[in-house]
Amino acid sequence: MNSQIQGIRWVAEFCDSVVDRLSERVKRSYRMIEDFEQTRAGRVVCLVKDTLFMKGKQSIIMAEKRIKMDAEKIHLG
């Protein structure tokens, strides 16, 4: 039994998935990533109903052509 649990842990630690499409619908989702998270995508759309909060010691936004901000008030600094 203990060796089965160790085998499951080993597979879980080194599990990679390749899928054509993945859909998730959840009420709440929490992820705690200790070291590094990376997303590589052709396009990313993030639609937030109320508040989007992003915090970091350093933040970088880079664009080759254009960055657009549209708001009633914009506070920098």
C-alpha positions in Angstrom: 0.0 0.0 0.0 2.8 2.4 0.9 4.6 1.7 -2.3 1.4 2.5 -4.3 1.1 5.9 -2.5 4.8 6.6 -3.3 4.1 5.7 -7.0 1.1 8.0 -7.1 3.1 10.9 -5.6 5.9 10.3 -8.1 3.5 10.4 -11.0 1.8 13.5 -9.6 5.1 15.4 -9.3 6.0 14.7 -12.9 2.7 14.9 -14.6 2.4 16.7 -17.9 -0.8 17.1 -19.9 -1.2 17.7 -23.6 -4.8 18.5 -24.6 -6.5 20.3 -27.5 -9.0 22.1 -25.3 -9.5 22.5 -21.5 -12.5 24.1 -20.0 -13.1 24.7 -16.3 -16.1 26.2 -14.5 -15.6 26.6 -10.8 -17.1 28.8 -8.1 -13.8 29.6 -6.4 -10.2 28.7 -7.4 -7.0 29.1 -5.3 -3.5 28.4 -6.5 -0.4 28.7 -4.4 2.7 28.5 -6.5 5.9 28.6 -4.5 8.5 29.4 -7.2 7.5 30.2 -10.8 4.4 30.3 -13.1 4.6 30.9 -16.8 1.9 31.1 -19.5 2.8 31.1 -23.2 -0.2 31.9 -25.4 -1.1 33.4 -28.7 -3.6 35.6 -26.9 -4.8 36.0 -23.3 -8.1 37.7 -22.4 -8.9 38.4 -18.8 -12.4 39.6 -18.1 -13.0 40.7 -14.5 -16.5 41.6 -13.3 -15.5 43.8 -10.4 -11.8 44.4 -9.3 -8.5 43.2 -10.8 -5.7 43.4 -8.2 -2.1 42.6 -9.1 0.8 43.2 -6.7 4.4 42.5 -6.9 7.8 43.8 -5.8 8.4 44.6 -9.5 5.9 44.7 -12.4 6.8 45.0 -16.1 4.4 45.6 -19.0 6.0 45.6 -22.5 4.5 46.1 -25.9 6.0 46.4 -29.3 3.3 48.7 -30.7 0.7 50.1 -28.3 -0.4 50.1 -24.7 -3.9 51.5 -24.1 -5.5 52.5 -20.8 -9.1 53.7 -20.7 -10.6 54.8 -17.4 -12.4 57.6 -15.7 -9.3 58.2 -13.5 -5.7 56.9 -13.9 -3.3 57.3 -11.0 0.4 56.7 -11.6 2.8 57.1 -8.8 
